[in-house]
């Protein structure tokens, strides 16, 4: 967490990261995350800095909402439907009805295609909100399969939506949103900054430092995982 860096974990994390990176290359697996490209890095002046600060604050608040939505859905489902198989059935029915209501399936699954699109073309401003609701209901009702890639979806689509408001390139804000929402939800800003550099190159470092730190600070003390705190 931000307040307690465990140095003993650095070496095992480094080794496991190398192994995790080598295995897909060994089997020639191309991960969709390699297709994220930030096309423009504007010069940092006062206006750009203010936009980055605003983006970081918004990313932090939306991360807070994402965390609260998942915890709330989990608590409600557990309170009213204690039997897990029945709980997942109810959650599945709710997701099915919401899918029919929205008339498409873009909020189902991981949504990697939409994440990639966020870097290139303007998308619906409400996508991040809808994906948060779908993810909260899915995970809250007992389904498992990952919350990190949906979190990337929420961050990238939110960043895309902020492009017109903050007068920054949508590809830059999509990339910053992706890593900053992760920073806010995981309470791991250092990891998120390193992730940004790994995905987008060293040019993004200064921008990511600003937004990832602010997102972590303004997302509240409680993380996506209840035992993970910003300051512990």
URLINGI-V530264 format. One record per residue. N is the residue number from 1. RES is the residue in three letters. OMEGA is omega as a letter, one per 20 degrees, with the letter a starting at -180 (999 if undefined). NEAR is the number of other ideal C-beta (glycine too) atoms within 12 Angstrom. Layout:
BEGIN
((N	RES	OMEGA	NEAR) (N	RES	OMEGA	NEAR))
END
This chain:
BEGIN
((1	UNK	a	24) (2	UNK	a	28) (3	UNK	a	17) (4	UNK	a	16) (5	UNK	a	16) (6	UNK	a	14) (7	UNK	a	11) (8	UNK	a	10) (9	UNK	a	17) (10	UNK	a	15) (11	UNK	r	12) (12	UNK	r	13) (13	UNK	r	19) (14	UNK	a	15) (15	UNK	a	13) (16	UNK	r	14) (17	UNK	r	18) (18	UNK	r	13) (19	UNK	a	14) (20	UNK	r	15) (21	UNK	a	17) (22	UNK	a	13) (23	UNK	r	14) (24	UNK	r	15) (25	UNK	r	14) (26	UNK	a	10) (27	UNK	r	9) (28	UNK	r	8) (29	UNK	r	14) (30	UNK	a	11) (31	UNK	a	21) (32	UNK	a	23) (33	UNK	a	29) (34	UNK	a	17) (35	UNK	r	21) (36	UNK	a	34) (37	UNK	r	23) (38	UNK	a	35) (39	UNK	a	22) (40	UNK	r	22) (41	UNK	a	25) (42	UNK	r	24) (43	UNK	a	13) (44	UNK	r	21) (45	UNK	a	10) (46	UNK	a	10) (47	UNK	r	15) (48	UNK	a	25) (49	UNK	r	22) (50	UNK	r	17) (51	UNK	r	30) (52	UNK	r	38) (53	UNK	r	28) (54	UNK	r	27) (55	UNK	r	45) (56	UNK	r	42) (57	UNK	a	27) (58	UNK	r	34) (59	UNK	r	52) (60	UNK	a	39) (61	UNK	r	26) (62	UNK	r	39) (63	UNK	r	49) (64	UNK	r	30) (65	UNK	r	31) (66	UNK	r	45) (67	UNK	a	40) (68	UNK	a	26) (69	UNK	a	33) (70	UNK	r	35) (71	UNK	r	25) (72	UNK	r	21) (73	UNK	r	33) (74	UNK	a	30) (75	UNK	a	17) (76	UNK	r	20) (77	UNK	a	30) (78	UNK	a	22) (79	UNK	a	12) (80	UNK	r	16) (81	UNK	a	24) (82	UNK	a	12) (83	UNK	a	14) (84	UNK	r	16) (85	UNK	r	14) (86	UNK	r	17) (87	UNK	r	27) (88	UNK	r	24) (89	UNK	r	18) (90	UNK	r	27) (91	UNK	r	32) (92	UNK	r	23) (93	UNK	r	18) (94	UNK	r	26) (95	UNK	r	31) (96	UNK	r	20) (97	UNK	r	14) (98	UNK	r	25) (99	UNK	r	22) (100	UNK	a	14) (101	UNK	a	15) (102	UNK	r	21) (103	UNK	r	10) (104	UNK	a	17) (105	UNK	a	20) (106	UNK	r	27) (107	UNK	r	34) (108	UNK	r	26) (109	UNK	a	24) (110	UNK	r	29) (111	UNK	a	36) (112	UNK	r	26) (113	UNK	r	22) (114	UNK	r	36) (115	UNK	r	42) (116	UNK	r	29) (117	UNK	a	25) (118	UNK	a	44) (119	UNK	a	38) (120	UNK	a	24) (121	UNK	r	17) (122	UNK	r	22) (123	UNK	a	33) (124	UNK	a	21) (125	UNK	a	19) (126	UNK	a	18) (127	UNK	a	33) (128	UNK	a	43) (129	UNK	a	23) (130	UNK	r	34) (131	UNK	r	43) (132	UNK	a	37) (133	UNK	r	30) (134	UNK	a	41) (135	UNK	a	43) (136	UNK	r	36) (137	UNK	a	35) (138	UNK	a	38) (139	UNK	a	34) (140	UNK	a	33) (141	UNK	r	33) (142	UNK	r	25) (143	UNK	r	30) (144	UNK	a	14) (145	UNK	r	15) (146	UNK	r	18) (147	UNK	a	35) (148	UNK	r	30) (149	UNK	r	27) (150	UNK	r	42) (151	UNK	r	45) (152	UNK	r	45) (153	UNK	a	44) (154	UNK	a	49) (155	UNK	a	54) (156	UNK	a	51) (157	UNK	r	43) (158	UNK	r	49) (159	UNK	r	50) (160	UNK	a	40) (161	UNK	a	32) (162	UNK	a	37) (163	UNK	a	33) (164	UNK	a	16) (165	UNK	a	18) (166	UNK	r	31) (167	UNK	r	18) (168	UNK	a	37) (169	UNK	a	30) (170	UNK	r	34) (171	UNK	r	35) (172	UNK	a	43) (173	UNK	r	48) (174	UNK	r	49) (175	UNK	r	51) (176	UNK	r	56) (177	UNK	r	54) (178	UNK	a	51) (179	UNK	a	51) (180	UNK	r	54) (181	UNK	r	57) (182	UNK	r	47) (183	UNK	a	45) (184	UNK	a	49) (185	UNK	a	47) (186	UNK	a	35) (187	UNK	a	39) (188	UNK	a	37) (189	UNK	r	39) (190	UNK	r	29) (191	UNK	a	28) (192	UNK	r	46) (193	UNK	r	32) (194	UNK	r	25) (195	UNK	r	32) (196	UNK	r	41) (197	UNK	r	23) (198	UNK	a	23) (199	UNK	a	33) (200	UNK	r	34) (201	UNK	a	19) (202	UNK	a	17) (203	UNK	a	22) (204	UNK	a	39) (205	UNK	a	26) (206	UNK	r	25) (207	UNK	a	42) (208	UNK	r	45) (209	UNK	a	29) (210	UNK	a	36) (211	UNK	a	52) (212	UNK	r	46) (213	UNK	r	33) (214	UNK	r	33) (215	UNK	r	50) (216	UNK	a	43) (217	UNK	a	28) (218	UNK	r	30) (219	UNK	a	43) (220	UNK	a	26) (221	UNK	a	21) (222	UNK	a	26) (223	UNK	r	33) (224	UNK	r	37) (225	UNK	a	20) (226	UNK	a	16) (227	UNK	a	10) (228	UNK	a	25) (229	UNK	r	22) (230	UNK	r	30) (231	UNK	r	15) (232	UNK	999	17))
END
